[in-house]
Amino acid sequence: MWLFVLVLLSPVTTVTAVTGCHSDRDKDDRPRQNCTAAGFSSIPAGIERSTKVLLFPRNLFTSLSWSSFQVFEAIYEIDLTDNKVPEVTPRVSPTLPTLSVLRLGWNRLKSLPADSFSACPALTELYLDNNNIESLSNHTFSGLSKLEILELSSNRIKLLPELMLHPLPAIETLFLESNKIKVMPDNWFEKKEEVPYLYLSINPWACSCSLSYFHQYLGDHELNFYVRDGPNIRSDAESVVCDSPPFLKDNSTFGGRAQDRWVKRLAHFHISSLMEFCCDVNYCLPKTRNNHAGSVGHTIDNSHDSRQHLTHDPRTCSS
């Protein structure tokens, strides 16, 4: 009888079920609400305010409203993968100061202006892959001093802003493969010299004689370049190859002459071999031990038709 009375008097915690979602906990025991492919275009009513992980992949969100997530005071992760979000709106103040992981892959983003993620300065992981991003600014990632993982693969990025990495002193993993990047600005890694995991393959690198900085960096940090094969990764600096000019593009049909062997080595291996070339007034040729363009210790046919495609940039020529 007394046990029955105690049960009646005990406080009862009511958990409101949200149709299309289910509650559980992530691997670190954080309360999580999983609303995958539930047809939502905004946050549904009824989700517990104590929720720390919100999963909305494959829904119908057409905007990212920072303030709509403020009710979750301890929010740790937001997943909006594969929605229809076209833009990210900068905020003046840190709207979500506890947010650590933001997933916006497979949306409709085209550009990211300065201070895009000022609303969430505690981010450690940011996923922006498989969008249509064409442009970034020097200050797109301003304020993200804790960011460790930045995923930008499979976009349409053509230019790397010179100061893009300056606000990211903690960056450890940078995904930039499968974009349209042709050149790397000098001193691009100046503020963060050692980035342990770099993914830069499948870009149309334009191999002119002006890539001395990238060449030097790749040589000094060769073990930091990786490629992905499904869930597996492997170190592979040779994955960074030339796409242009045509004379240097990866091709398995080069002949056996000395000059062809140098080009084949460059095209099939990696961009670091480029700086074995030096500039002449009209074209680039392998540089010899006595610093005279035109021989590599073999007889070279300097009338090779393809040399006219090579880029002349006297800024990086040295005697």
Phi, psi and omega in degrees: 000311179297323178299320180296318180295318179298320179297318181295325183274347182290142177293141182248128177269122182261126178253118181275124179278138178252120182301128180094354181236162170219149184259140172202202178227147179280183186296340178257020174067026175277138176297130188229142174242118183253112182240042183297132174050046182257002177081016182279142173249358176203174181289123181287153176289151174105353179283132181302137181293340180280356179300135181251341180232122179243120182247115178232041177292151177057046174246205188235027179297130179249005177204160175246103180261105182302317186294335181291344179263358184295335180298336179268090193293338181244028184302133182250320184219137172234127180242109176243033179301138174060053170244209183232035184284121184265345184201161175242127183262121178297150176238150181287322184245160179286092185293322182237076188290347181258352184294126183249329184231126179230124182244114181232025178293155175060044173246210184236031180291136179245329179210159179229107183285179178300143176061033182302327187242030178295342179290340186224073186290349181267007181304134171247339179223130181224120185246117183230022184289158174056043169251201176241033185295122179254330185223146174232167176240168177303333187244018178306319186254024178301139178090354183264061185289347180257359186293127181250327182236124177233115184252111181232020184289159176056051171239204180234032183292126180255322184239137173266115178303138187302325186252017187302323184274352184301322179280004189242067183291342183259003186300131181241329183225125182231116180258116178225014181287160179061049171239203180236035185281130181250329184224160174241129179299147175301142177060030184297328180263019187303317183277343179217080187297322184252103173249107191299329184230110181239131179237104186232011182285172178056047171234149183276066183301127179268105189272080172261178180282008182262009182265033184297321181295311181298320177302313181294318181295315180299320179294322182283335186232038187304324183284355181267357182265129186230162170229156179250141173228089188065230180280352184266146175234154176211149177288130183198086177294336182285359177283346179269100187238163181284145171249333179211161358292169185307327182297334183254358183293145182308122185203133183263010185253014180296151179281195187254005180292161186302315181296320179298322180296322177297316182292320179298320178298318179294310186293322185273340181257264183206171189296341183294336178290345183304320187283007168280357174261147175234165187265139171248173182297336182242339186196173178254141176223161178303142180269134182269173180296331178264019173060036177244116180292134175131357178202147172236034182088007178228170174278124182243138176277098183288358177266012181309125188300328188284347186294338181295343180278346184286150186269132177265123176219095186294349181297329185256008179278138176226149182268000000 
